[in-house]
């Protein structure tokens, strides 16, 4: 038996809806929409061609920022447009204490304890802690990190131009941004299944949502990076121990074989672990469509992220416990080591680089380094061998991190 | 004597599909549109939700053997789409200047309570709102709602309970449980 409130809700809904005698759609309308859906499905099947053609994603383009109504500037990802970057080789020691200081970061940073977003145009208060935040439509999209009684884990949230949360958010496996800022992608869980959304931050086209088979919240779908203009590689944690790799960007996800666990992606390629043996884990790079055997493998480095054009890929320690003691830049096509940045760690001192880092085009990396009990520092590491400390002060011991990891 | 079984071929089957689908749409569109409207809250979004659901139904028409389940399929697609964060954000932006007349807004028999409750229902989180619409408008059982939403019956109960508590908290004093006998 209904309570009085339930009866009133029943009556209110019927009073509201029953007078509506509306049949606005024709079969032609529906067929047109069905064709659009079919085209999207076909587009995913055609990723093979798109991925090959899209190898060279242009860098140096400014990301599309939030609408002009905002007083908060867009968190554009600035990529240095130098046409022929100088690349050195060998090993470069990274010592925050002796490094030159650059006052501004070339990419937006998050001050964890603020929490604030630090850009070249100023510092802006955030409603809570975020692990990633980037311009979307007339506001922002961010991955909020919660540790509360009724909400824990990562949530994708959409914020207004004033950086206030607009929507309650959904559980997410993460948010990635195409290197030129022209598309973003995130995953969200709707209570039954995961879906991946690829969206134009400028709002020029409708977002495309790819729905995965019904699964639990724990079987996260984690976006890794764009493999073509409109498709993104993801890792689906089915059965929480049997990760699979997919490409999403149409109605149906397309599975990519060849990796035990995908970790990073770039135009046309996906990097991840290929083999777990008694001596450790090996990693490789596979084609984003065909998958299969990797073109090259390494057992010395965990791979990812890729540089903006996919020319280089970062290698970090496979057994890093307190951060990776070094960052090795590898040629993504061959696996050949190009340059190594080595943290200046005194004997019996733990520390190293965080693996959450951002490429600045193909020329530099912004990474966080921790050495012993000293405050963590943000470093700008150039492939020309330059090492600079980013002189932005953090408000607390948690320090700074990049706002949009590559 | 000639055979009476005629193979209509792919073209004939296509024509049959369109005729069947057209008949289904003609019969069910007004009712399903009302559900879409209650889920989405405005006409533009309702039309979009329903068109998307009909399009997916059209593409799956040949695979759905139980035609008694067609309404359930359409409802499931609409609810899932409406619960999606990206769609809400997109529609909020796309229809920010939507001025279509809300034909359901005029209720000459309403004492004001219906309109107030409707406005509170619109403020509920999408998943709670889906449960409320399916329970009190479509009058589905908790098990049927669980099937549509792909969640457990227990989750349906908790979502409904939270939604009613939210409505009670926001509604006028006349809906106060102590005044309306709804304290249980």
Interface residues (C-beta under 8 A of the other chain):
Chain A: X3 X4 X5 X6 X8 X9 X10 X11 X12 X13 X14 X15 X16 X17 X18 X19 X20 X21 X22 X23 X24 X25 X27 X29 X30 X31 X33 X34 X36 X37 X38 X136 X137 X138 X156 X158 X166 X167 X168 X169 X170 X188 X190 X191 X192 X193 X195 X197 X199 X203 X206 X207 X209 X211 X214
Chain B: X18 X21 X22 X25 X26 X29 X30 X33 X34 X35 X37 X38 X43 X47 X50 X51 X52 X54 X55 X56 X58 X59 X80 X83 X84 X85 X86 X87 X88 X89 X90 X92 X93 X103 X104 X105 X106 X107 X109 X110 X113 X114 X115 X117 X118 X121 X125 X127 X132 X133 X136 X137 X139 X149 X150 X151 X155 X164 X167 X168 X171 X175 X177 X180 X181 X182 X184
